[in-house]
Amino acid sequence: MKIIIAITLLIMNAFIDIDTKSIYQFKVKTLEGQDFDFASLKGKKIMVVNTASECGFTPQYKGLEELYQKYKDKNFVIIGFPCNDFGGQEPGSATEIRGFCTKNYGVTFPLMEKVSVVTAPIYLWLKNKDQNGVESSKVSWNFNKYLIDENGHLVKHLGSMTKPDSEEITKWIEGK
């Protein structure tokens, strides 16, 4: 009887797609071209944001940096992905993007290589419930935010209108 149960469970597991993937599976390049492994962020809350230098929401860089400075020593990190998908609002090179962000907003949180939110594997995971196990979403413009818990699992997607210092975000970071 035990053998029949064991075989049945093995067969069932073959047909059930249990996706335990987390953001930790991804490796990307920083804006400076260095390897970055999301597994290095285990135990931290992560906010992933698609950014742009010539967007009406660009001033959110200031709020993102303030949020990062306030919580970076409390197991929180922001990861920015420059994106040129919406209105060509991030046309610059990596050097130009870094210079703009540093000069105008003092950005010190990690910025990754420019991506397309349509095709980048990390964004396919963030946007698709079949892959992230939580929700499907659409990145409708720049400065969309994805909240990831300390175990690397998606918690929530927030649109561009949600400011970095919103009560919803700060309560999430603080665990309230």
N, C-alpha and C positions, 0 to 999 in steps of 0.2 A: 504493500500500500504506500509506504514512504517513497518508494522509487517512482510510482505512478504520479504522486503529488510533485515530486522534484522535477520529473520530466514535463509535467503540465506547466509548472512555473517557468521553466526554461523556454518552453514554446511560447507562452504568453509574453514573456519579456522580449522575445524576438519580434513580436508584432506590435508591441506598445512602444511608442517613441517617447521615452522619458528624457527630456532635454534638460540637463543640469548645467548647461553652459553659463558662464558668467562673463563679465567684462574682462576678467583676468586672462582669458584666452587670446586677447589681442596684443599685438606688437605693432607699433607705429614708429614713425620718425618724428623727432622734434623739428621745430622750425629751423634749427641749425644743422639738421641732417643726422643727428645722433639717434641711435636705437633707444626706444622707450617701451618698456614692458609693463602693461597694466597690472601684472601680478605683483609688481613692486609696491602697489598701493593697497595690498591686503590689509584689512583692519581699519581703513579710512572710508569716510563718506566722500563721494566724488560727485562733482557737478560737471557735466560735459556741456559745452556751449559752442555753437557755431557762430563765429565772429566775422566782422567786416569793418573796414576802416572808413568807408564812404557811405554809411547807412544812417538813417534817422535815429536808429537805436545805438549807434556807435558810442554815445556818451555813457552807455551802460558799462563800458570798460572801467570807468571810475568806480562805479558801485561794485563791480566784480572784484576789483583790486582791494577796495575797502573791506569787503566780505572776506576775501582771502587773508588779508592781514589780521583781521579780527579772530579768525578761526583756524588758521593754518597750524597752530600749535595744539589744536584740539581734535586731531585726527580728521581733518577736512582738507580737501584740495579741489581746485578748479582746473579743468583741462580745457583749453581753448583750441578750437579747430577753425582757422581761417577758411572762409568759403566764398567762392565767387559765383555761386549758383543763382543769386537773386539780384537782378539788375546790374550785374558786373560790378558790384560794390566792394570787391576785394581784388583789384587788378594788380596789385604790387607783387614784387618778388619777396622772397623770405627776408632778405636784408631790409627792404623797404617797410615791410610789415613790422618787423622787430623795432626798427627806428621810430616808426609812427607810434607804436604802442608804448614804447619807453619814454619818448619825448613828451607826448601829449597826456598820457595817463599813468606813467610810472609803473607799468605792468611788470610784475615779477612772477605771477603764476605761470605754470608751464603752458607754452603754446606749441602746438604740433604743426606738422607740415600741412599746407593748404590741401583741402579735400573737397570732393563733391559729396554732398549729403545724399545724393541719388545713388551713387555707386560704391562709396567707401564701405568696406566690410563692417567696420564698427557701427556705422550708421544703419546699415541693413539690419544688424542685430538690435540696435536701439529702437528702430521703427516697426519691427515685426514681432507680433505676439508669438508666432510660431517659433521664433528664435529666442526671444527674451523671456517668454512664459508669463508676461504680465499684461501688456497692452500693445496694440498697434497705434501708431501715430503718424502724423504727417508733419515734416518740417516745412512750415509755411513761409518762413522768412528767416532773416538773420537773428541771432541772439535767442534761439530756442534753447531751453535748458532741460537736461535729463539728469534726474537725481538717482544716484546709485548708492545702495547701502554698503555697510562694512564688509559684507560677504560677496560683494561684486554683483549683486542682483539689482535689476531695474526696480525703482520704486514708483517713479512718476515722470511724466513729460509736462513741461510748462512752456507756454508760448512766449513770444517776444514781448508782449505787454507786461508780463510779470517781471517786476524790477528785482535786481539781485538782493536788495535789502527788504524784500517783502516779508511780512509776518509768516507766511506759509513756509518760505525757505528757511528763515532763521529758527523757527520752531522745529522744523525737521532736523536741522543741524544740531540743535540743542537737545533733541530727543524728547520734545514736549508734545 
